[in-house]
Amino acid sequence: MATKTADEPITAADLRTKLQHFQGDVQGKVDDKKTTIAGVAAGGAMVLMILFFLLGKRSGKKKSAIVEIRRV
C-alpha cells in the first residue's frame, strides 16, 4: 500500500482499506482468545456452584431444629 503525500487528498476508499486492515488484525486476536475466555468462565461458574452448594449444605445442618412431640 502506497503512502499519500501531503498534496493528495485522502479518499473514502483509502480510509475503508486502512480500517479493514486494522479490523482484520484485531479480529484475529479476538478469535484466538475466545475459546480460552469461554473455558475460564465455565470453570469459574462451576467452582462458584460447588462453593454455594457446600455452603448451603453446611448452613442447613447448623440451623436444623429438633422438634419433640409429646402426647398430653
N, C-alpha and C positions, 0 to 999 in steps of 0.2 A: 504494500500500500504506500503510495507516494504521499509525501507531506505537502501541505499547501503553503504557498508563500504569502506574504503579507498583502499583496495586491489582489490575490484571487479570492472571490467570495466563497464562504462555506455554504454548501447546498444541503438540502434535506437528505439527500442520498448519502452524503458524507456522514452526517450525524447518525442516520439509521445504521449504516455499516459499522460505525465505531461502537454504538450501543449494543448491537447484536453480538459483536466480538466480545465485549465486556460481559454480557449476559451469559454467553456460552461458557466462559471461564468460571463464573460464579455458579452456574447450574451444574457443572461437572463436579465441583467441590461439594455442593449440597447433596447430590445424588450419592456420593461416596459416604457421606456421614449419616444418611437417613436410616439405614439398617442398624447402624451402631446405636443411634439415639433411640430407636424403637425397642431394641433389646434391653437397653439400660432402663427405659421407662417401664417395660413389662416386669423386669426383675425387681425394680423398686416397688411397684404396685403389689407384687406377690409378697415381698418382705413385710410391707405395711399390713396386708390382710392377715398374715400369720401372727404378727405382733398384736393386732387388735383382737384376734381370736383368743390368743393366750391371755391377754389382759382381761377380757370379758369372762373367760372361764374361771380365772383366779378370783375376780371380784365377786362372782356368783357364789363361790364357796365361802368366802368370808362373811357375807351378809345373810346367809341362809338361816332361817329361824326354825326352831323346833317347836312344833305345836303339839300340845298334850290335850287330849280329850278325856274328860272324866264323866262318869255316869253318876248322877246325883240320886 
